[in-house]
Amino acid sequence: MKVLKKSELRRAYLNRREAMGEEEVFLYSERIKRGVKSLPDFKGAKKILFYCPIKNEPDLTSLIWESISLGKEALLPKVDGDRLRIYKVEHSNQLKPGSFCILEPEDGTQVEPEEVDVALVPGIVFDTKGYRIGFGKGFYDRLLKRVKGVKVGVAYSFQVLEEIPVDSWDEPVDLLITETYILKGGKKYEY
């Protein structure tokens, strides 16, 4: 069996994700949000790193505002050169299209990655060991090296493969949430 390269997997799974309909993305995103909210780590977290979705990524945006209303600090990444910096988000007026046309905090209080309790991490393809393929720039790998809290991969179930190519700089997530299950320590917990 031929093992696909990261670039081939990236292209194939990004195309598949982008082919999803609006209703399917909404439905699956709602299920993923329920999974995220069920995590004890999420419930107990004070500082949560979110992401702004692009290209049909699971949309967890409403969790940002829900977390703020619960007294948690919602954080979002912002591209700065070849790295991501993290900023506290307090209102939607802070968000403006930034690098790669992704909504980013325009201003706000910067937070160090080591302070993050839970990091929600998007990806194009994940494997059952928690490794991921993103857009290929390495932003999240550099950031995740510094995150001491729980790293939670967020994806649709079709994006999870048994194994993907891994490089020495790749940083795995601790667990993975899809619309139908949570994968932790190689075990699948359906919900």
C-alpha positions in Angstrom: 0.0 0.0 0.0 1.4 3.4 -1.0 1.9 5.8 1.8 0.7 9.3 0.8 2.9 12.3 1.4 1.8 15.1 3.7 1.1 17.4 0.7 -1.1 14.8 -1.0 -3.1 14.1 2.2 -3.4 17.8 2.8 -4.8 18.4 -0.7 -7.2 15.4 -0.6 -8.7 16.0 2.9 -8.9 19.8 2.4 -10.8 19.2 -0.8 -13.1 16.7 1.0 -13.7 19.2 3.9 -14.4 22.1 1.6 -17.0 20.0 -0.3 -19.1 19.7 2.9 -22.4 21.5 2.9 -23.2 24.4 5.2 -25.8 22.3 7.1 -23.4 19.4 7.6 -20.7 21.7 8.9 -23.2 23.3 11.3 -24.6 20.0 12.6 -21.1 18.4 13.1 -19.8 21.6 14.7 -22.6 21.5 17.2 -21.8 17.9 18.1 -18.1 18.7 18.5 -19.0 21.6 20.7 -21.0 19.3 23.0 -17.9 17.0 23.1 -15.6 19.8 24.0 -18.0 21.1 26.7 -18.1 17.5 28.2 -14.4 17.4 28.9 -13.4 17.8 32.6 -10.3 19.7 31.4 -12.5 22.2 29.5 -14.9 22.6 32.4 -12.0 23.3 34.8 -10.0 25.5 32.5 -9.5 29.2 33.1 -7.6 30.1 29.9 -8.7 28.4 26.7 -7.1 28.8 23.3 -9.6 28.8 20.5 -9.3 29.3 16.7 -11.3 31.1 14.1 -12.5 28.6 11.5 -11.6 28.7 7.8 -12.4 26.4 4.9 -15.1 24.5 6.7 -13.2 23.8 9.9 -15.4 22.9 12.8 -16.9 26.2 14.0 -16.6 26.5 17.8 -17.0 30.3 17.7 -20.0 30.4 20.0 -17.9 28.7 22.7 -15.6 31.7 22.8 -18.5 34.0 23.9 -20.0 31.3 26.2 -16.6 30.8 27.9 -16.3 34.5 28.5 -19.8 34.6 30.0 -18.7 31.8 32.4 -15.7 33.9 33.6 -13.1 32.0 31.6 -10.4 33.8 29.5 -10.9 33.1 25.8 -7.7 33.3 23.8 -7.1 33.5 20.0 -3.9 33.2 18.0 -2.4 35.9 15.8 0.3 35.4 13.2 3.4 37.4 13.9 6.1 36.6 11.4 6.7 32.9 11.6 5.0 32.3 14.9 1.6 32.6 16.6 1.1 34.9 19.5 -1.9 34.5 21.8 -4.2 37.3 22.8 -7.1 37.5 25.3 -10.4 38.2 23.5 -13.1 40.3 25.3 -15.4 41.4 22.5 -16.0 40.7 18.8 -14.8 44.2 17.8 -11.3 43.0 18.5 -11.4 40.6 15.6 -10.2 41.6 12.2 -9.1 39.6 9.1 -5.4 39.1 9.5 -2.8 36.8 7.9 -4.4 34.3 5.5 -7.7 36.2 5.9 -8.3 34.5 9.3 -10.0 36.6 12.0 -7.4 37.5 14.6 -7.3 39.8 17.6 -6.3 43.3 16.5 -5.3 44.2 20.0 -5.6 43.0 23.6 -3.6 41.5 26.3 -0.9 39.0 25.2 -0.8 35.7 27.0 2.1 33.3 27.0 1.5 29.7 25.7 2.7 28.2 29.0 -0.4 29.9 30.6 -2.9 28.1 28.4 -5.0 25.4 30.2 -6.7 24.0 27.1 -5.7 24.5 23.5 -8.3 23.7 20.8 -6.3 22.8 17.7 -7.6 22.6 14.2 -6.0 20.4 11.5 -6.6 19.0 8.0 -5.7 15.4 8.9 -5.0 13.7 12.3 -3.9 10.2 13.2 -4.8 8.1 16.1 -1.6 9.0 18.0 -2.6 12.7 17.9 -0.3 13.9 15.2 -1.7 16.4 12.7 -1.2 17.8 9.3 -2.1 21.5 9.0 -1.5 24.0 6.3 2.2 23.3 6.3 3.6 26.5 7.8 4.4 24.9 11.2 2.7 27.7 13.2 0.8 25.3 15.5 3.8 22.9 16.0 5.9 25.8 17.2 3.1 27.0 19.5 2.2 23.6 20.9 5.8 22.9 22.0 5.3 25.7 24.6 1.7 24.8 25.7 1.7 23.1 29.1 -2.0 22.6 29.2 -4.2 19.9 27.4 -3.9 20.0 23.6 -7.2 19.0 22.0 -7.4 18.3 18.3 -10.7 19.2 16.7 -11.8 17.5 13.4 -14.5 15.6 11.6 -14.3 11.8 11.9 -13.3 11.4 8.2 -10.2 13.5 8.9 -8.8 10.9 11.3 -6.5 8.2 9.9 -4.7 5.3 11.5 -1.3 6.8 10.6 0.1 9.8 8.8 3.7 10.8 8.0 5.4 12.4 11.0 8.4 14.7 11.0 10.7 15.3 14.0 9.2 18.8 14.6 5.6 17.6 14.7 3.8 18.1 18.0 0.9 15.7 18.8 -2.3 16.7 20.6 -3.3 14.9 23.8 -6.8 14.0 22.7 -9.0 14.4 19.6 -12.7 15.3 19.4 -14.8 14.6 16.4 -18.6 14.8 15.9 -19.0 11.2 17.1 -16.2 10.3 19.5 -13.4 11.4 21.7 -10.0 9.7 21.1 -7.7 9.6 24.1 -4.7 7.4 24.7 -5.6 5.4 21.6 -9.1 4.6 23.0 -12.3 5.7 21.3 -15.1 7.0 23.5 -18.3 7.4 21.6 -20.9 9.9 22.7 
